[in-house]
Amino acid sequence: MDLNFKISTMITEGLGEYRQEFATEPNCYNFSKLVVSFSNRPELCDYQTNIAMIISKSVGQKPIDIANKIISNIKPNEEFEFFAVEPGFINIKVTDKRLSKYANLVMNDAKLGVPQVHYQRIVMFDYGGANVAKELHVGHLRSPIVGEALKRLHIAMGNKTISDVHLGDYGLQMGLTILQLKEDGYLDKFFKDITPNYDNISLDEVTLDLLNEEYPKASKRKDVDEAFKKLADEYTLYIQHHKEPYFTIYNKIRKLSVAEIKKNYELLNTTFDFYLGESDSYPYIDETVKIFVDKKLARESEGALVVDIAREGEHVAIPKKSPDEPQRYKNPMPPAIIKKYNGGDLYATTDIATILMRNRTFKPHEIVYITDNRQSGHFEQVFRCAKLAEISPEGQKLTHVAFGTMNGKDGKPFKTRAGGTVKYKDVIGMLIESAEKKLADNGIVGDKELARKIGVSAMKFGDLSNTVAKDYVFDIDKFLAFDGKTGPYIQYTIARINSILSKANEKMSEILISSEEERSIVLAVVKLNSSYKVCYDSYSLNALCLAAYDLASAFSTFYNNCKILSEPNLERKKEMLGICTLVKRCLEKALYVLGIDAVEKM
């Protein structure tokens, strides 16, 4: 079904005497230099390769002569037409017959032509990263958006996936929150009542709104009150050591917080197989540290345990000009600290222990972490430690997908007008409200769920259409437009097709290409299916977003130029309905991978 592969095979066969230029040893050839790409001049051809120009440098012949020679060696066929053009390109045009065959193969394929991996792997995705007892904010948006799409991409291409939100649920924020609640009198029952069963004591007064007040209050106080900070550290340790009643209070707060976190993620069509957290890796921490000590990979430094992970050329000391000058380094990769001077554990230790837990429990071939790019250094240290200690086995891939910042129109991180952090649910609320207004302009009022689907589509497509590593501007008006490169435009195209198919009295027939508009649509489907592999290799969904838009745009031209429902020729009408169905299914598949709902109407 892969047209690019078929064309490459035919050109390879046409190389003839030039095959020796690719020989690595007798009868063994490396054709990595043979690149067949989509043409950026569709009015001239569909595909193009410059292989003749590459060969010409070593054989001393004109590229155009080589191109003509290659074409003359290709057997005549009814699927592809080859042309040599100056200075030596080989242009390829796919015949209508071959495009028709491709379209019908896609229609009858359960995978809709989406390329499948050669070897199925188990890939674990770590994204979300919400903190218990802390409200989600705008900084928590990109991780579930990118992570969910990457997970669905791997599923669509045949891998098995495991997704874990990896909650921040064992850190200082828990000690701070419980201490503040205790001082404000919300936990009196736990500390004044004499009872052996803390589970029977309710936390009715502790609501999510209260937690959203208590943690920020405690967080500010710790910066100015050293005694408060020290006591919060002790409370955190009590939780980690399961000391009562702190551990029961912690579990009740965790349960309350996780229920709300799930609701917020589900608003974005984001789901997880596991809601594990730092607490689940805690039983593995002592063993993790012991592995480094037993393998003599850890050393003591100022009371802390550190692991040297610098490679050649990294962390090289620059000679001091004077004894009092601070030590500086070239290309610094400092040692990773796995145990603090006071015996406390760090995020690096927890993350390494989590890898140990995951390999014991799930044995994934790859673990993919999706966080903002500020954590790149942290994960580089964690990955090196895990490989050095063989906690991550040879052959296992550890990947950090680092995303950029979501900014306002001023180019700065998205904030409220007062300069505060925007809440996650407020962003979703803004999107839904704006979508409701757009729908009202189209005569649809009161459909909150439809507004949510369109609002989420705007948010996700606006995010994923950018290269994941780059910052982007959150422009709600631009994202919600029903035309242009937006999620709602793709949804609108599907809704338009739904309307056509519901009004048609006939069923579709086999697709037979007979117009330029149809050619453009099927070629757009070819490019859409090719984009899945591009996204898979790059860990970024922007290629799929662009290809989905191009397909929707090609359908719009077809819709405007071809009168589908009023077509008098019944067979022709059925063929056009087949084209409509092809576009609908392919766009729905693309939206599903992006984590976006298709809609029946708009």
PyMOL commands that set and color helices and strands:
alter all, ss='L'
color gray80, all
select helices_A, chain A and resi 3-14+16-22+51-59+63-73+96-107+138-140+142-156+172-183+188-192+198-200+208-222+226-240+246-267+278-294+347-361+373-388+424-441+448-464+476-479+487-503+516-538+542-561+570-594
alter helices_A, ss='H'
color red, helices_A
select strands_A, chain A and resi 23-25+28-29+37-38+47-49+80-85+89-94+122-126+160-164+298-301+304-307+316-318+328-330+336-339+366-372+397-403+406-407+472-473
alter strands_A, ss='S'
color yellow, strands_A
deselect
rebuild
show_as cartoon
